[in-house]
Protein backbone atom coordinates (compact mmCIF):
# COMPACT_ATOMS: atom_id res chain seq x y z
CA UNK A 1 0.00 0.00 0.00
CA UNK A 2 1.22 3.45 -0.86
CA UNK A 3 1.45 6.03 1.91
CA UNK A 4 2.16 9.74 2.08
CA UNK A 5 3.39 11.84 5.00
CA UNK A 6 1.58 15.06 5.91
CA UNK A 7 4.60 17.17 4.94
CA UNK A 8 4.61 15.64 1.44
CA UNK A 9 0.87 16.17 1.12
CA UNK A 10 1.34 19.82 2.09
CA UNK A 11 4.08 20.14 -0.52
CA UNK A 12 1.78 18.64 -3.17
CA UNK A 13 -0.86 21.19 -2.22
CA UNK A 14 1.61 24.07 -2.34
CA UNK A 15 2.93 22.83 -5.71
CA UNK A 16 -0.63 22.41 -7.01
CA UNK A 17 -0.08 18.75 -7.90
CA UNK A 18 -3.18 17.30 -9.56
CA UNK A 19 -4.57 14.74 -7.11
CA UNK A 20 -7.83 13.96 -5.33
CA UNK A 21 -8.09 14.18 -1.54
CA UNK A 22 -10.86 12.18 0.12
CA UNK A 23 -11.80 12.34 3.80
CA UNK A 24 -13.57 9.10 4.80
CA UNK A 25 -14.51 10.19 8.32
CA UNK A 26 -18.05 10.89 9.46
CA UNK A 27 -19.60 14.35 8.99
CA UNK A 28 -19.16 15.32 12.68
CA UNK A 29 -15.43 14.47 12.45
CA UNK A 30 -15.11 16.47 9.24
CA UNK A 31 -16.93 19.43 10.81
CA UNK A 32 -14.38 19.51 13.65
CA UNK A 33 -11.47 19.87 11.24
CA UNK A 34 -10.73 19.08 7.62
CA UNK A 35 -8.01 19.69 5.08
CA UNK A 36 -8.75 22.41 2.55
CA UNK A 37 -9.87 21.01 -0.78
CA UNK A 38 -10.85 17.54 0.41
CA UNK A 39 -14.04 15.75 -0.50
CA UNK A 40 -16.05 14.09 2.25
CA UNK A 41 -17.19 10.56 1.40
CA UNK A 42 -17.82 8.73 4.68
CA UNK A 43 -16.44 5.20 4.86
CA UNK A 44 -19.92 3.71 5.23
CA UNK A 45 -21.05 5.33 1.98
CA UNK A 46 -17.98 5.01 -0.21
CA UNK A 47 -18.66 1.56 -1.67
CA UNK A 48 -21.91 2.96 -3.10
CA UNK A 49 -20.05 6.00 -4.47
CA UNK A 50 -16.97 4.39 -6.02
CA UNK A 51 -17.59 6.39 -9.19
CA UNK A 52 -16.57 9.55 -7.28
CA UNK A 53 -13.03 8.17 -6.84
CA UNK A 54 -10.67 9.16 -9.64
CA UNK A 55 -8.88 6.43 -11.54
CA UNK A 56 -6.67 8.73 -13.62
CA UNK A 57 -4.71 10.55 -10.90
CA UNK A 58 -3.35 9.88 -7.43
CA UNK A 59 -6.02 9.72 -4.70
CA UNK A 60 -5.04 10.44 -1.10
CA UNK A 61 -7.50 9.04 1.43
CA UNK A 62 -7.50 9.84 5.10
CA UNK A 63 -9.40 9.24 8.30
CA UNK A 64 -8.58 10.16 11.87
CA UNK A 65 -5.41 8.09 12.38
CA UNK A 66 -4.94 6.16 9.14
CA UNK A 67 -6.39 2.81 10.25
CA UNK A 68 -9.83 3.11 8.61
CA UNK A 69 -8.31 4.48 5.41
CA UNK A 70 -5.84 1.60 5.30
CA UNK A 71 -8.64 -0.97 5.63
CA UNK A 72 -10.79 0.81 3.05
CA UNK A 73 -7.94 1.07 0.55
CA UNK A 74 -7.40 -2.69 0.87
CA UNK A 75 -11.08 -3.29 0.03
CA UNK A 76 -11.06 -0.86 -2.91
CA UNK A 77 -7.88 -2.33 -4.34
CA UNK A 78 -9.11 -5.91 -3.96
CA UNK A 79 -12.70 -5.46 -5.13
CA UNK A 80 -12.52 -2.52 -7.54
CA UNK A 81 -8.96 -2.84 -8.89
CA UNK A 82 -7.79 0.63 -7.87
CA UNK A 83 -4.01 1.10 -8.12
CA UNK A 84 -3.76 4.84 -7.41
CA UNK A 85 -4.85 5.06 -3.76
CA UNK A 86 -2.57 6.50 -1.08
CA UNK A 87 -3.09 6.47 2.69
CA UNK A 88 -2.21 9.64 4.64
CA UNK A 89 0.10 8.42 7.40
CA UNK A 90 -1.33 9.45 10.77
CA UNK A 91 -4.52 10.84 9.23
CA UNK A 92 -6.04 14.14 10.27
CA UNK A 93 -4.41 13.80 13.70
CA UNK A 94 -0.96 14.09 12.11
CA UNK A 95 -2.17 16.98 9.94
CA UNK A 96 -3.55 18.86 12.96
CA UNK A 97 -0.39 18.30 14.98
CA UNK A 98 1.73 19.85 12.23
CA UNK A 99 -0.52 22.37 10.44
CA UNK A 100 -3.50 23.21 12.68
CA UNK A 101 -2.27 23.14 16.29
CA UNK A 102 -5.09 25.46 17.33
CA UNK A 103 -7.48 22.51 16.78
CA UNK A 104 -5.68 20.31 19.33
CA UNK A 105 -7.53 21.89 22.25
CA UNK A 106 -10.87 21.14 20.54
CA UNK A 107 -10.29 17.37 20.43
Order of alpha helices (4+ residues) and beta strands (2+ residues): beta-alpha-beta-alpha-beta-alpha-beta-alpha-beta-alpha
